Amino acid sequence: MQPLLTELQWRGMIQDIMPGTKEQLEKEMTTAYIGFDPTADSLHIGSLVPIILLVHLQKAGHKPIALVGGATGMVGDPSGKSEERNLLSEEVLNLNVAGVKAQLEKFLDFDQSKSNAAEMVNNYDWFKEISFLDFIRDTGKHITVNYMMSKDSVKKRLEGGTGMSFTEFTYQLVQGYDFYWLHTHKNCKLQMGGSDQWGNIVNGVDLTRRVIGGEVFGLTSPLLAMSDGRKMG
């Protein structure tokens, strides 16, 4: 079996990759995750590439985690969005999470008897226990506003004149905490996603390294795009 990165490169599925990722994947069975946004009760075709990443990861002997963003879905990812989208209720999000989970189970092997069995997690399960004051005190102090303002997803919205709510602005910090939590509780060392997620992935890596000195990495794949170049979704 070919090493994971060799396979992904041959398939044209690597856009950005952090230094040290190759060495980590060759050193040991590595737990990696991708987040899926439950904005509907079904994944769309644009989610196919991230799913394929997890499939190849598992086939190469590594452990995949599919994170369904029950909490981040309440905030809304501004990446690639020209305007703020409507926020969903907890009831609708729970229905969407169930639908997404059923679909992912068709692609990944969740047989718990295997050392690299896939896992499904919902970030609402840990965020529901965290108070706002605890989060901004224990997590927010590690990331500067200057750093958050430098992200393309923020700059494009501000330059476009539509602006960005505080809710959306904090998304990158909330998603970054996911990586920190998964590294701490699941020994997760790699986050993957589409190229539009690079800023969020870097944020999670930086947060994890600053808080606990964790050795974590990230890689992205090209997006599926429509004929006019827009992200397919």
BASE-506178 format. One line per field, with one value per residue (C-alpha): residue number from 1; residue in one letter; y, z, x. Coordinates in steps of 0.001 Angstrom, whole numbers. Layout:
% residues N
n c(NUM,...)
res c(a,...)
v c(Y,...)
w c(Z,...)
u c(X,...)
This chain:
% residues 233
n c(1,2,3,4,5,6,7,8,9,10,11,12,13,14,15,16,17,18,19,20,21,22,23,24,25,26,27,28,29,30,31,32,33,34,35,36,37,38,39,40,41,42,43,44,45,46,47,48,49,50,51,52,53,54,55,56,57,58,59,60,61,62,63,64,65,66,67,68,69,70,71,72,73,74,75,76,77,78,79,80,81,82,83,84,85,86,87,88,89,90,91,92,93,94,95,96,97,98,99,100,101,102,103,104,105,106,107,108,109,110,111,112,113,114,115,116,117,118,119,120,121,122,123,124,125,126,127,128,129,130,131,132,133,134,135,136,137,138,139,140,141,142,143,144,145,146,147,148,149,150,151,152,153,154,155,156,157,158,159,160,161,162,163,164,165,166,167,168,169,170,171,172,173,174,175,176,177,178,179,180,181,182,183,184,185,186,187,188,189,190,191,192,193,194,195,196,197,198,199,200,201,202,203,204,205,206,207,208,209,210,211,212,213,214,215,216,217,218,219,220,221,222,223,224,225,226,227,228,229,230,231,232,233)
res c(m,q,p,l,l,t,e,l,q,w,r,g,m,i,q,d,i,m,p,g,t,k,e,q,l,e,k,e,m,t,t,a,y,i,g,f,d,p,t,a,d,s,l,h,i,g,s,l,v,p,i,i,l,l,v,h,l,q,k,a,g,h,k,p,i,a,l,v,g,g,a,t,g,m,v,g,d,p,s,g,k,s,e,e,r,n,l,l,s,e,e,v,l,n,l,n,v,a,g,v,k,a,q,l,e,k,f,l,d,f,d,q,s,k,s,n,a,a,e,m,v,n,n,y,d,w,f,k,e,i,s,f,l,d,f,i,r,d,t,g,k,h,i,t,v,n,y,m,m,s,k,d,s,v,k,k,r,l,e,g,g,t,g,m,s,f,t,e,f,t,y,q,l,v,q,g,y,d,f,y,w,l,h,t,h,k,n,c,k,l,q,m,g,g,s,d,q,w,g,n,i,v,n,g,v,d,l,t,r,r,v,i,g,g,e,v,f,g,l,t,s,p,l,l,a,m,s,d,g,r,k,m,g)
v c(0,3429,5983,8299,11505,9755,8540,11944,13790,11375,12112,15890,16107,18198,21982,23125,21073,22018,21089,17890,16338,13719,12707,12424,10169,7929,7722,6190,5581,9136,10323,13014,14846,16841,18992,18889,21771,20534,23342,20778,17215,15997,16635,18201,17198,19714,17506,14556,15527,15784,12431,10880,12291,10424,7246,7237,8129,5054,2792,3849,2590,5873,6756,9163,11359,13007,16047,17208,20813,20955,23942,25667,25236,27608,30258,29873,29671,32949,31304,31854,33580,37039,37644,36282,33321,32596,30768,27467,26417,23620,21405,21784,21287,18019,16710,17765,16143,12833,12996,13779,11001,8432,9431,9345,5845,4630,5649,5027,1858,2376,-1197,-584,-3865,-2239,-30,2615,2541,5762,7938,10461,13411,16449,19587,20588,17819,19780,23342,22942,22591,25748,29151,32278,33806,30628,30491,34077,33852,30467,30343,33849,35181,33006,34567,38278,40368,41346,37680,37094,40214,38996,36010,36195,35265,38351,40769,39954,40575,43868,45043,44065,46443,43875,43664,40782,40211,39379,35932,35126,36794,34368,31309,30807,30737,28260,25953,26294,25047,21878,20882,21633,19517,16603,16636,16652,14003,11890,12349,13882,15313,16293,18416,18217,20092,22081,24875,27493,26056,26702,29791,27963,24974,27186,28852,25485,24452,27732,27560,23960,24723,27858,26341,22977,22853,20124,18785,19049,19539,20410,19855,20939,19732,21730,22619,21254,24314,25222,26488,30095,29236,29458,26802,24028,23798)
w c(0,-911,1846,2358,1059,-2047,-2823,-2198,-4255,-7160,-7004,-6899,-3458,-1621,-1758,1438,3924,7081,7563,9571,8422,6263,9096,11520,9185,8573,12271,13687,13254,13317,14345,12013,11741,9352,10389,8614,8921,9600,7778,6144,6825,3922,2865,-589,-3409,-2198,881,-1270,-1372,2449,2799,293,2347,5410,3385,2129,5595,7050,4198,4896,8474,10233,12402,11070,13156,11543,13564,13048,14184,16340,18163,15300,13178,15592,14816,11062,9226,7369,5117,1498,2458,1134,3762,7093,6850,8961,12199,12837,15960,18187,17131,13409,14011,15854,12912,10503,12623,12561,8781,8224,10588,8686,5435,6791,8158,4550,3732,6885,8912,12461,13618,17148,17145,14799,16124,13481,13704,12597,15236,15036,17427,17887,19226,20983,23481,24894,24189,26086,29290,28750,29944,27875,30568,30886,27129,26651,29723,29111,25309,23940,25682,23482,20148,19369,17522,15057,14235,13766,11606,9275,8092,4496,5509,7743,5436,2413,4315,5745,2398,694,2854,4237,7556,10000,13263,16470,16233,12928,13958,16859,14637,13996,17727,18359,15577,16772,20172,18499,17464,20949,22529,20127,20631,24399,24605,21446,20728,17376,15589,12153,10858,7202,5090,1935,937,2254,5728,5789,7995,10491,10529,11126,13947,15593,15233,16736,19628,20468,20358,22487,25170,25699,23250,21290,18139,15595,11838,8993,5305,2802,-542,-3544,-3532,-5922,-7900,-10295,-13823,-12608,-10006,-6959,-4270,-4871,-1986)
u c(0,1326,1970,-986,624,1983,-1532,-3117,-510,-1007,-4720,-4188,-5769,-3186,-3245,-1500,463,2340,5985,6356,3073,4799,7099,4180,2186,5200,6085,2897,-801,-2120,-5558,-6879,-10160,-12303,-15235,-18594,-21024,-24594,-26415,-28737,-29850,-27713,-24136,-23686,-21351,-18768,-18267,-17177,-13487,-13149,-14913,-12487,-9599,-10886,-11432,-7836,-6568,-8272,-7165,-3580,-3939,-4637,-7632,-10284,-12544,-15551,-16546,-20102,-20312,-23395,-21874,-20054,-23179,-24887,-22260,-21731,-18407,-17680,-15060,-16029,-19275,-20107,-22761,-23878,-26199,-29244,-28490,-30242,-32096,-30817,-33731,-32989,-29275,-29899,-31917,-29176,-26465,-28353,-28685,-25004,-23939,-26011,-24312,-20766,-21334,-21669,-18095,-16074,-15504,-16772,-16009,-14710,-12779,-10242,-7465,-8143,-11926,-13569,-15180,-17980,-17934,-20165,-18466,-21681,-20884,-17931,-19010,-22281,-20250,-18172,-19372,-18756,-16543,-14452,-13960,-12818,-10570,-8932,-8931,-9405,-6286,-4050,-5122,-4742,-7320,-4561,-4067,-7798,-8162,-5409,-7466,-8696,-12254,-12367,-10526,-12675,-15896,-14671,-13306,-16567,-18536,-20998,-19196,-19132,-20949,-19092,-20718,-19037,-15793,-15429,-15966,-12263,-11565,-14372,-13163,-9585,-10699,-12032,-8512,-7188,-9964,-9489,-5718,-6142,-8877,-8397,-4661,-5634,-2575,-3848,-6697,-7678,-10203,-10851,-8479,-10925,-10337,-6584,-6919,-9125,-6756,-3715,-5635,-6310,-2681,-1448,-3913,-2995,717,368,-1859,-141,2767,1003,2683,-131,-364,-2716,-3314,-5940,-7232,-8494,-12184,-14748,-15750,-18542,-17872,-17728,-15078,-17332,-17161,-19664,-22100)
